[in-house]
Amino acid sequence: MVRAPMPVLRGSITFARFRSEPGKRPQDLRRWLVRGLDRGAFEPLDPARGDDDRSAGFVALEDPDSTDFSSGVLEAGRALFAFRVDRIQVKGTAVRAELERWVAAFPAEHRRAPTRGEKAGARDEIRHRLRSRTPPTTRVFDVSWALDGGELLVWAASRKAVDEIAAAIEAAFEVKLAPCSVGAQAIRAEIAEDALAPTAALVGMTREEVSRGEA
Amino acid sequence: MARREQARAEAAFLRGATGVDGAATDADVRDEAEVEQGKAREQLLRGRTWLGRECLTWLLWRSEAGDPLARVEGAEVVALFTGKVLLRGVAGDVTEVAARGAAAPYAAQVKRALASGLLVHQARLRLTHGERVFEVTLDAEHLDVRAAKLPELLTEAEDDRAAERLDLCEQLGRMVDLLVGAFLEVRASKGWARSTVPALRAWMADQG
């Protein structure tokens, strides 16, 4: 698979930031990293087998077809890898067009219109056939993780993708990732909950509305 | 009524989807303005977004004078809002205003909108750290870094350039965190309600 230049190395700079909670530092960082990536490694979709329409997992940064993390994953204390999402999407319009052709041809063969059950069976069969012919679409998102400082950058603009990648990293490495939003930083700074309520005079609400939690 | 339609109506009634008069029971009877305000309030609440908006608005106010706002790695950080600024609010008829223009963020029209209860939700900032200049678009909800511009890379070798680029990205993140830290320090203090908010309101009202 040929991919566009890796954003982590060149091109547009858009990323979501997380802070990984400092846990017990592994003795062998590289081994810990490879083990985690292996745990959540990408597995290609096989349309001929199984009914999965989506597969997601970690791949090597420089080669999204590779799940060999034995080299190049750790550079100067920074983990560099990517998260690949493959999806097979059979277009509804294509299924409908094929089904209409099948419905039109049915009476010539059977001298009657197809029953509802026969149509449903044909729809499934058409969808299955089209699925086996549809190549998956692939999206790859880079991840850089400064292991000493605990700063993790997910190089994606889509919030859905960011959340999925963060969850995959948490599961694979058994770490807790905290977002860097102002609200999350306020919590980390242990600012009392009372002091964090919206400022009535700024948000355009009355003090009563704010204290009633109507924000 | 045809038999099939009657059966369908009965089934809908049994499901509780319609009442005895045949009208939908869970129909949204709110008018368009109420729905819009409901959405705006939900956006404000999600992940304490109001704190992000208050932070960006405070930063806009503090940055107008051009004074340094924080100190990172031995050099001062000066912030300047440039280009497009997006304001959002929950009260009144207007829930979103986008202003575009070289000095739009500091324009009287923007201050007027802020004074009416809207806050900065997304903005483009130029952060000057010593001699280095970064540009970034930040949003109030997640504080994600979007379409950032980094200072010119100094290294030549490909591997070194990649490392320098990542260093600069992390440095940009640290600068943003420091600005947020400076805001939270003021926000959590007693002076926030007593002096900062009145000063902020006075700045919004001063549209001369």
Contacts between the chains, C-beta under 8 A, distances in Angstrom:
chain1	res1	chain2	res2	distance
A	8	B	162	7.6
A	8	B	166	7.0
A	9	B	162	4.6
A	9	B	165	6.9
A	10	B	162	8.0
A	10	B	165	7.6
A	12	B	147	6.5
A	13	B	145	6.8
A	13	B	147	7.0
A	13	B	148	4.0
A	13	B	149	7.3
A	13	B	150	6.6
A	13	B	169	6.5
A	14	B	144	7.4
A	14	B	145	6.6
A	14	B	146	4.8
A	14	B	147	6.1
A	14	B	148	7.2
A	15	B	144	7.0
A	15	B	145	5.3
A	15	B	169	7.0
A	16	B	142	6.3
A	16	B	144	4.6
A	16	B	145	7.7
A	17	B	143	7.3
A	17	B	144	7.2
A	17	B	145	6.8
A	17	B	173	5.2
A	75	B	159	7.9
A	75	B	163	7.0
A	76	B	163	6.0
A	78	B	163	7.8
A	78	B	166	6.4
A	144	B	166	5.6
A	144	B	169	7.7
A	146	B	166	7.8
A	146	B	170	5.9
A	149	B	170	7.1
A	151	B	170	5.5
A	151	B	173	6.2
A	153	B	169	6.4
A	153	B	170	7.6
A	153	B	173	7.5
A	157	B	144	7.9
A	157	B	146	6.8
A	159	B	142	7.1
A	162	B	144	7.7
A	179	B	47	7.8
A	179	B	142	6.6
A	180	B	142	8.0
A	180	B	143	5.6
A	180	B	173	7.1
A	180	B	176	7.7
A	180	B	177	6.6
A	181	B	47	5.8
A	181	B	48	7.3
A	181	B	51	7.9
A	181	B	52	6.2
A	181	B	141	6.6
A	181	B	142	5.3
A	181	B	143	5.0
A	182	B	48	7.2
A	182	B	51	4.3
A	182	B	52	4.3
A	182	B	55	4.8
A	182	B	140	7.3
A	182	B	143	6.2
A	182	B	180	5.4
A	182	B	183	7.3
A	182	B	184	7.4
A	183	B	47	5.4
A	183	B	48	3.0
A	183	B	49	7.4
A	183	B	51	4.9
A	183	B	52	6.9
A	184	B	47	7.8
A	185	B	177	6.9
A	185	B	180	5.3
A	185	B	181	7.2
A	185	B	184	6.5
A	186	B	48	7.2
A	186	B	51	6.0
A	186	B	184	5.6
A	186	B	187	7.7
A	186	B	188	7.7
A	189	B	181	7.5
A	189	B	184	5.6
A	189	B	188	7.5
A	191	B	184	6.4
A	191	B	187	7.7
A	191	B	188	4.6
A	192	B	188	7.6
A	195	B	187	7.4
A	195	B	188	5.1
A	196	B	48	6.7
A	196	B	51	6.5
A	198	B	44	7.3
A	198	B	50	4.2
A	198	B	54	7.7
A	199	B	50	7.8
A	199	B	54	6.0
A	199	B	192	7.5
A	199	B	193	7.5
A	199	B	197	6.0
A	201	B	197	5.2
A	201	B	201	6.2
A	202	B	54	5.9
A	202	B	57	6.8
A	202	B	117	7.7
A	202	B	119	6.2
A	202	B	197	6.5
A	202	B	200	7.0
A	202	B	201	7.8
A	203	B	44	7.0
A	203	B	50	5.9
A	203	B	53	7.8
A	203	B	54	7.9
A	203	B	89	7.1
A	203	B	90	6.5
A	203	B	91	7.5
A	203	B	117	6.4
A	203	B	119	6.6
A	204	B	89	5.3
A	204	B	90	6.5
A	204	B	91	3.6
A	204	B	92	6.5
A	204	B	116	6.7
A	204	B	117	1.9
A	204	B	118	7.1
A	205	B	90	6.8
A	205	B	91	5.8
A	205	B	117	7.5
A	214	B	41	7.5
A	215	B	41	6.5
A	215	B	44	5.7
A	215	B	45	5.9
A	215	B	50	6.3
A	215	B	90	7.1
